[in-house]
Amino acid sequence: MSAIPGYRFGDPSLPQPTVDGSGLAQLQAALLMTEADIRLLRDAAAIMDPHIEELLDTWYAFVGSQPALLASFSTPSGPDAAYLGAVRTRFAQWVRDTLRANFDDDWLAYQDEIGRRHAGAKNQTDGVRGAPEVVPLRYLIALIYPIFTTVRPILARGARDDAHLDQMHHAWLKAVILSVSLWAGAYTRPEWF
Amino acid sequence: MSAIPGYRFGDPSLPQPTVDGSGLAQLQAALLMTEADIRLLRDAAAIMDPHIEELLDTWYAFVGSQPALLASFSTPSGPDAAYLGAVRTRFAQWVRDTLRANFDDDWLAYQDEIGRRHAGAKNQTDGVRGAPEVVPLRYLIALIYPIFTTVRPILARGARDDAHLDQMHHAWLKAVILSVSLWAGAYTRPEWF
């Protein structure tokens, strides 16, 4: 884990999470996330683990194909390969962490940190200069769909049957939406979050 | 249409949309929305039209069952039935409009207006006093999931086959995510949107 530059899951020096356990339970209820979904995420973890780099290849090809997305990783000199690479290692770890999340305070505190790194604290972790100051909120939300749909072919390789595939896929969608809903807190005033 | 209090789709006195046609095309590309999805939304419109009130019954029962969601419609005296009712008529019309959206400037301007009505301009349309000042951004995003999953049994009534059902259901998910991504603009500073 410590081999991933800028990875701070479990770092006790992170600020206290914005949402506490009770607030998280309310948010999970709002998106119909149950204990069954958490078991399904564990099933998905076992299937997806050997294929995370393939998934990141897909996502990076997608981002690279769309100038409006690639812009977040670009400086006036063009796409910043070092920046893209540093984010990629943490992005892969986010997949693993999401599939195994126990949704405790360490998890919540790191979601806040991920949110800040898309908003006002973008570029700081990797010491990037000249890239846009934020990932636009509209794209943070829009990317829920590609992050959701692209995992299905991988889940299909290990699903017991079509119902299991659908259930794992929906559990993943809920987990992605939950992540984005927490990350969005860095974009608005606290009392509007 | 004019029978729906506060409904302003197409009202030329709304502010110019935040996102222009080119920005919308980039956002649609980010969530993989294509012309095929728009045709699928039209298929879904024909199937869902007779069942919109049933869908709203489901959604309102869901909101009513969760204090954290019902709070947005409540004053110190409890849930505000008139407010809930007024929002419901526009919510139903939003479903119809989304399924038939042509994504022009009128559509964009009204998405901005819907965003404002969840954020800083909440309560104004219906003259509500004493309800919370905003719908929290975290819930605006989290509700993507229930708004997505609950339409499936209705779509199943008219789908040609399972593939058509899946395709319509995904087109609806994209349209919901697109709506929320635009509404979120009212929660953040313009340069972060």
Interface residues (C-beta under 8 A of the other chain):
Chain A: V19 Q26 L27 A29 A30 L31 L32 Q66 A68 L69 A119 E133 V134 P136 L137 R138 Y139 I141 A142 L143 I144 Y145 P146 F148 T149 H170 L173 K174 I177 L178 V180 S181 L182 A184 G185 Y187 T188 E191 W192 F193
Chain B: V19 Q26 L27 A29 A30 L31 L32 Q66 A68 L69 A119 E133 V134 P136 L137 R138 Y139 I141 A142 L143 I144 Y145 P146 F148 T149 H170 L173 K174 I177 L178 V180 S181 L182 A184 G185 Y187 T188 E191 W192 F193
